[in-house]
Amino acid sequence: MKKPNSLLADLNAILPQIAANAIRAEQERQVPAENIALLKAIGMHRAFQPKVYGGLEISLPEFADCVAALAGACASTAWAFSLLCTHSHQLALFPKQLQDEIWGNDRDATASSSIAPFGKVEEAEGGVIFNGEMGWSSGSDHAEWAIVGCRRKNAEGEWIYCFAVLPRSDYQIRDDWFAAGMKGSGTKTLIIEDVFVPNHRIQAAKDMMEGKSAGFGLYPDSKIFYSPYRPYFASGFSAIGLGVAERMLVAFREKTKNRVRAYTGASVGAATPSLMRLAESTHQVVAARAFLEKTWQEHAEHSELHQFPSRETLAFWRTNQAYAVKMCIQAVDRLFEASGGMSWFENNEMQRLFRDSHMTGAHAYTDYDVCKQILGRELMGLDPDPSMA
């Protein structure tokens, strides 16, 4: 039996207001400030923030349940805000000096990200000079900091994938988010020009996956920070896919129950094809939730035991998520294609669910063609292919 989730209870109380803003989010191409204020008022942004700064440090299963529920109201809001939340877990693995800079004076501060290593750096005394046009930074309009990716040479002269953290004053935001899915996520581009980033704001990605980063072990009583950063960072993608699919089941039932065919007057809701589609999609979504809940619980158990996952376990965690997203997209497609022409109108929720569902499978982390290769190599005892990271 699941333990009570007080954050989810608080979230459920504000979901009608967030759902009412879903069309507005798409029109503005970013999460409405009202939604951010509502979510911060219940403390959701503190989910993975260290307790020493007022954070909640809730478990991954509790957080994922909240993200799925939020996605059912507005997937764009869930996409952007879940990342603002999960980045706090990543920041907690940086040096204490950086954490004090971020949360010492503003405990409500959050960070967006653009972590693909497209940034260019030049070594400077005590740090690097950073330049780059860093795309795909969801929720950047509402963040006070940004985590950006780059490659930096180590002592042996090898290029190492790293993350650098910058305050909002160090970059501009280019308003270029014109997309078919997650229209309201505000996933814009950060423009960084000749910015000095000190060493304490830079960490190697590999170190953050292996418990070797400067902030690892800062919170010995924590149940969430003894974990690689990536499973927490990416947890929202599948939770959003699940939440969208669960909402689609409800929307299909509501729309189809009283729908009649325009030319014949026949009841669509009682027709065998509709019943079969609803049944199969329901089974698929229920299976996806059970699969994800098991995976999220494994994340939590490893963290609670201060046990790092094996390479095989990490491969399953990564690919489980992508497979669940695939199932959710299939479930949504099956219902949408039988929802009639009215479902394609822009003010109809179902077309938004259809578009947003496909966007959950478009992220590099949920690309199942990549994930099949990752898991297949692991199952056959082959070394990981670095091009499939």
Residue pairs with C-beta under 8 A, 6 or more apart in sequence:
2 61
5 62
5 65
5 66
7 42
7 43
7 44
7 47
7 56
7 58
7 62
7 63
7 66
8 62
8 65
8 66
8 69
10 42
10 43
11 39
11 42
11 44
11 66
11 69
11 70
12 69
13 42
14 38
14 39
14 41
14 42
15 69
15 70
15 72
15 73
16 73
17 34
17 35
17 38
18 35
18 38
18 39
18 70
18 73
18 74
18 77
19 72
19 73
19 74
21 32
21 34
21 35
21 74
21 77
22 73
22 74
22 76
22 77
22 184
22 349
22 352
23 347
24 32
24 184
25 31
25 32
25 35
25 74
25 76
25 77
25 183
25 184
26 76
26 183
26 184
26 352
28 184
29 175
29 177
29 178
29 183
29 184
29 186
30 80
30 141
30 142
30 177
30 184
30 185
30 186
30 188
31 76
31 77
31 80
31 81
31 139
31 141
31 142
31 184
31 185
31 186
32 77
32 184
33 142
35 74
35 77
35 81
36 81
36 142
39 45
39 70
39 77
39 81
40 108
43 56
44 66
44 81
44 85
45 81
45 84
45 85
45 88
45 108
45 110
46 54
46 55
46 56
46 88
46 107
47 55
47 56
47 57
47 58
47 62
47 63
47 66
47 85
47 88
48 55
48 56
48 57
48 58
48 63
48 85
48 86
48 88
48 89
48 92
48 224
48 232
49 55
49 56
49 57
49 88
49 92
49 103
49 107
50 57
50 88
50 92
50 99
50 103
50 218
50 219
50 222
50 225
51 57
51 219
51 222
52 219
53 99
53 103
53 104
53 107
54 103
54 107
55 88
57 222
57 223
57 224
57 225
58 224
59 223
59 224
59 300
60 224
60 231
60 232
60 235
60 296
60 299
60 300
60 303
61 293
61 296
61 297
61 299
61 300
63 85
63 235
64 235
64 236
64 238
64 239
64 292
64 293
64 296
65 239
67 78
67 82
67 235
67 236
67 239
67 240
67 243
68 239
68 240
68 242
68 243
68 246
68 289
69 243
70 77
70 78
70 81
70 82
70 243
71 78
71 79
71 239
71 240
71 241
71 242
71 243
71 244
71 247
71 356
72 243
72 244
72 246
72 247
72 250
73 247
74 184
75 182
75 240
75 243
75 244
75 352
75 353
75 356
75 357
75 359
75 360
76 182
76 183
76 184
76 185
76 186
76 356
77 184
77 185
78 236
78 239
78 240
78 243
79 138
79 139
79 182
79 185
79 187
79 236
79 240
79 359
80 112
80 138
80 139
80 142
80 184
80 185
80 186
80 187
81 139
82 235
82 236
82 239
82 240
83 112
83 113
83 138
83 139
83 233
83 236
84 110
84 111
84 112
84 139
84 142
84 143
85 110
85 236
86 232
86 233
86 234
86 235
86 236
87 110
87 111
87 112
87 113
87 147
87 233
88 110
88 111
89 224
89 225
89 227
89 229
89 232
89 233
90 147
90 163
90 208
90 229
90 232
90 233
91 98
91 99
91 102
91 111
91 145
91 147
91 165
92 99
92 215
92 218
92 219
92 225
93 203
93 208
93 213
93 214
93 215
93 216
93 225
93 229
94 165
94 200
94 201
94 203
94 213
94 214
94 215
95 200
95 214
95 215
96 215
96 218
97 200
98 165
98 200
98 201
98 215
99 215
101 167
102 109
102 111
102 144
102 145
102 165
103 109
106 144
109 144
109 145
110 139
110 142
110 143
110 144
110 145
111 143
111 144
111 145
111 146
111 147
111 165
112 137
112 138
112 139
112 140
112 142
112 143
112 145
112 146
112 147
112 190
113 137
113 138
113 146
113 147
113 148
114 134
114 135
114 136
114 137
114 146
114 147
114 148
114 149
114 189
114 190
115 147
115 148
115 149
115 163
116 134
116 136
116 149
116 364
117 149
117 150
117 151
117 161
117 162
118 132
118 133
118 134
118 135
118 149
118 150
119 130
119 131
119 132
119 134
119 148
119 149
119 150
119 164
119 192
120 130
120 131
120 132
120 150
121 128
121 129
121 130
121 131
121 150
121 151
121 152
121 164
121 197
122 128
122 129
123 152
123 153
124 196
126 198
126 199
127 196
127 197
127 198
127 199
127 201
127 202
128 150
128 152
128 164
128 196
128 197
128 202
129 194
129 195
129 196
129 197
130 148
130 150
130 164
130 166
130 192
130 194
130 195
130 196
130 197
131 192
131 193
131 194
131 195
132 148
132 150
132 190
132 192
133 174
133 189
133 190
133 191
133 192
134 146
134 148
134 149
134 171
134 189
134 190
134 191
134 192
135 176
135 187
135 188
135 189
135 190
136 187
136 189
137 146
137 173
137 187
137 188
137 189
137 190
138 182
138 185
138 186
138 187
139 185
139 186
139 187
140 146
140 173
140 186
140 187
140 188
140 190
141 173
141 186
141 188
142 186
143 168
144 167
144 168
145 165
145 166
145 167
145 168
146 165
146 166
146 168
146 171
146 190
147 163
147 164
147 165
148 163
148 164
148 165
148 166
148 190
148 192
149 161
149 162
149 163
149 164
149 205
150 161
150 162
150 163
150 164
151 159
151 160
151 161
151 162
152 159
152 160
152 162
152 202
153 159
153 160
154 160
154 204
160 204
160 205
160 206
161 204
161 205
161 206
162 202
162 203
162 204
162 205
163 202
163 203
163 205
163 208
164 197
164 201
164 202
165 197
165 201
165 202
166 192
166 195
166 197
166 201
170 192
170 195
171 190
171 191
171 192
171 195
172 190
172 191
173 188
173 189
173 190
173 191
174 188
174 189
174 190
174 191
175 188
176 188
176 189
177 183
177 185
177 186
177 187
177 188
179 187
179 359
180 355
180 359
181 355
181 356
181 358
181 359
181 362
182 356
182 359
183 355
200 214
203 213
203 214
203 215
204 212
204 213
205 229
206 212
207 213
207 216
208 228
208 229
208 230
209 228
209 229
209 230
210 228
210 308
211 217
211 226
211 228
211 308
215 225
216 225
216 226
218 225
219 225
222 303
223 300
223 303
223 304
224 232
224 300
224 303
225 303
226 302
226 303
226 306
226 307
226 308
227 299
227 302
227 303
227 308
228 308
228 309
228 314
230 318
231 299
231 309
231 314
231 317
231 318
232 299
234 318
234 321
234 365
235 296
235 299
235 321
237 321
237 325
237 360
237 363
237 365
237 366
238 292
238 321
238 322
238 324
238 325
238 360
238 366
239 292
240 356
240 360
241 288
241 324
241 325
241 328
241 329
241 357
241 360
241 361
241 366
242 285
242 288
242 289
242 292
242 324
242 328
244 328
244 332
244 353
244 356
244 357
244 360
245 281
245 284
245 285
245 288
245 328
245 329
245 331
245 332
245 357
246 285
246 289
247 349
247 353
248 281
248 331
248 332
248 335
248 336
248 350
248 353
248 354
248 357
249 278
249 281
249 282
249 285
249 331
249 335
251 349
251 350
251 353
252 277
252 278
252 281
252 335
252 339
252 350
253 278
255 339
255 340
255 343
255 350
256 268
256 269
256 274
256 278
256 339
257 269
258 269
259 267
259 268
259 269
259 340
260 266
260 267
260 268
261 268
268 274
268 340
273 338
274 338
277 334
277 335
277 338
278 335
280 331
280 334
281 330
281 331
281 332
281 334
281 335
282 331
284 327
284 328
284 330
284 331
284 334
285 327
285 328
285 331
287 327
288 324
288 327
288 328
288 331
291 320
291 323
291 324
291 327
292 320
292 321
292 324
295 316
295 317
295 320
295 321
295 324
298 309
298 313
298 317
299 317
302 308
302 309
302 313
309 317
311 378
311 384
312 378
315 374
315 375
315 378
316 375
318 365
318 371
318 374
319 368
319 371
319 372
319 374
319 375
321 365
321 366
322 361
322 365
322 366
322 367
322 368
322 370
322 371
323 368
323 371
325 360
325 361
325 366
325 368
326 361
326 368
328 357
328 360
329 357
329 358
329 360
329 361
332 353
332 354
332 357
333 354
333 357
335 350
336 343
336 350
336 351
336 353
336 354
339 350
342 348
343 350
343 351
343 354
344 351
345 351
360 366
361 367
361 368
364 370
370 388
373 385
373 388
374 384
374 385
374 388
377 383
377 384
377 385
377 388
378 384
